[in-house]
Structures are given as structure tokens and as C-alpha cells.
């Protein structure tokens, strides 16, 4: 199991990134059929479908921010802080702005929650812009940019005053410490902050999410090249898997079994204690087994890894649009779950290919054509002697 991101690509990290973004498509599709109110809901909801959220949501975004920390740290080792900020800003901010302005509005327009149901789409879009945009799933891009920028400011100062911080952290995450210290931190955040602030996905009020996700981002940044940490999670992989399974079973019981209704005061506390255990142990399990299973290049992973951001930006709107027309045909029941997932993946793949074609072929051709015309339009100088 390699742990050096600076000496070459981490194929296991690439595979995990693809896996996480893939589960997001399944997760958001499941919201149509679960008991949670979403942009689009099937007439019949199922508590069993909620298991998709219970099994994937606690760890997915935390793992993505952990991976983002790994990548940012590797960039900071090879480039200057200014270069990293510039590169990541170009990667994150334009998609975020275009996503909020163009990708998110169709979700609201086609939803029963549309505040302007009698308007045309253009009229609705104008009201949407004027009344205040919403981030929806674009929050991830905004948070990631904020954490990247914050870490680029903090990291040089931390390394200057505490040069051994990465090694110290890795040493603490050995044996039982691999589980005790991170779980206690996540548990404290969950018990103290979540009941007060919840998860708002609004940048200025999302204090619990910021505390968790930035912690994961920092952990990934600090542990990226600590071989002892990667060896330890590999050694503890079966323990983390067993604890993850047990805590998932407990969460499933807390969320779904009816006999807990008589103990409503206890259940939220039990969830807040069990959630961080599953969250961390699932992350460690996935990191460990990915290091063993996906340690070599894979053509499918390499291909998909280049388009994960496009898939992420497009997928939720595609799900809502496809689900809307399935509902119009009277077919929005549990049997349409898998077809919507497949249709979303196919449409996102087409969008990704179109984007690749545009950026790799059409745009250079347009720029070259423009430069040729500009040179042809210049007056030809003549020497008269």
C-alpha cells in the first residue's frame, strides 16, 4: 500500500473518489422514494429506501473532504501557495457560479416546491436570481474552495511553528488511538453542535458541517505522506470493518424500527453517539481496502476520474428532470429507481463527453481561428525606398 502522493498517482484514491461520486447519484435518486421531503417525491415512500441514506451519507462527504485534503497537500508540496490558490480557484469557482445560476434552477422549477408555479421558465429564472439564489448540491464546491484557501493560509504557519505535527498526529493514530481520538472528536462535534445548528448547507450558518468537514480536510492534508498511518489503517482494516457494520446496524435500528417510538428522548442521543463511530470506521475501512484492491491503474477509473466534477455538477438536476418526466408518465414508483439511476449516469456521461469535446477540440479551434483572423486583419507594412 503506497502512501506517497508526491511520487505518483494514488490509484486507490482515484478509485475512492469515483466510488463516492457514484454513490451520490444513487443517494440522491433514493431521496425520491424515501420518507424525506425532497424536490421530487414518489407517491409511495419507503423506509427501506432510507437505508441507502443511512448506509452512505454519514461517511461520504467526510471522505471526499479527506481526499480533497490529500490532493491539496500534494499540490502544496510541488507548487507555491499562490499557484495552488490560482489552480484550484479556476477548477472550482467557475463551475460553482455556473452551477448556481444555470444548473440548480431547473430542480426548483420542476419541483412541487416551486414558489412561482405559474411563471414561464425564463420568468421564473429572473425571479430566482432576484430573490436570492440557493446553493443546493453546489455547496460542496463552495466549501471545498473555502477550506482550500483557509488551509493554504494556515499550512505554512503551522509547518513553521510545528514542523512535526503530521508525524505527531500519525503517532497518536496507532492501535486503539486510530479509533478513540477521531471518534471522540466527531462525537463531541455531533453531540454539542448538531442539536443546535443541524446541517443547513448555508455557508454562514453551517457551523457543525464546517467543523466536521474542515477537520477531515485538515486530517487528509496532514496525513497524506505519513506511511505509519496508512500502514496502521491497513493493519486495522478488519477491526474497522467490524465496528462499521455493527454501528450501521445500530443506526438502522434507531432510524427504522417502530419500538423506538416509545423512547423518543433517548434515540437522538443514541444516534449522535453512533453516527460518528460509523462515520470514521467506514472511512478507515474504505481507505484500507481501496489500498489493497485498487492499487494499480484501471482504465475505467482513470476515465471516470477525469469527469467526476462534471458528473457531480450535473447529476442532481438530471435526476430531477428524468424523475419529473417519469412522474408525468405515471411511472414514478420503486420500480423506476434503477432505471433513473442508469439514465442519470448515461446522461451525465454524455454531458461529460460533450464538455471534453468542447474544451479539448472546439475551444482551441475557435481560439486559433480568432488569432488567424486577427493576424490577417493587421495592415501589411510596405517599405518604399
C-alpha angles and dihedrals in degrees: 000000000000120000104181113105092175095060096054144322120312101227091188090057091049090051092049091050091053090046093051094049090046092054089051089065090051092044097051091045089052090058088070091063102031130087096260117101109246140163089280128019135185116238089243116051124198129207088204090064088056086071088076089063094041092051098045112021101069094061108022103081092035089055092048091053090046089053091046088054090053091052094045092050091050090051092050090055092055102033140036121266090251092053092049092050091048095047096046092043090055090048097047113025102056093049089046094052094044090045094053093045101040113012102045100049097069089059091058095040094056094041126097084234091066105134091205104043096158097056129093116249093259092050090046092050092052090051090046092055094043096046094049130280124251125222099216108168091347087081088090092063092048094048092045092053092048092050092046091051093045092048092048087058097043101039100069091048093047092049090048096051098030108026093166096052095112093050091045091052092047091050091053091051094067128113111341089352089074087070107022102057099042093042092049090051093048090043092052091050092047096047097041105034108025097063089051103040106014117190110307101163086217110125097223098047105030096100098148094049092046091051092051100039097043089048089054091046091052092046091054091047093051098042100043096107101023101117092188091062094050091046090050096052088049091051091048096043097114092047092050090047093051094047091046091053094047093048091047090053089051092050090048090054094047093051102039115024115095099214089072089069088085090058102048094144093057100042099070091052091047090051093048089053097043097042096068091047091055091039096057099034092050090051092050091046093052093045092049099047093041087057089057101036102037103035094121133063115276122193095214093049092045091051095046094042090065091058104037093107091052090049091050095049095047104034103081094048090046090052092052094046094047091044091049093056092042087054090049087056090051093244102111100123133113091283089068093057098093095037090055091049091050093044091049092051091049094048092047089051090053091049091049091050091048090051091049091049091049096048099037101041117007100044095049089047091051092048092048091049091049092050091050092051090047092053091047091052093058114103114255110240118224127195114222112192 
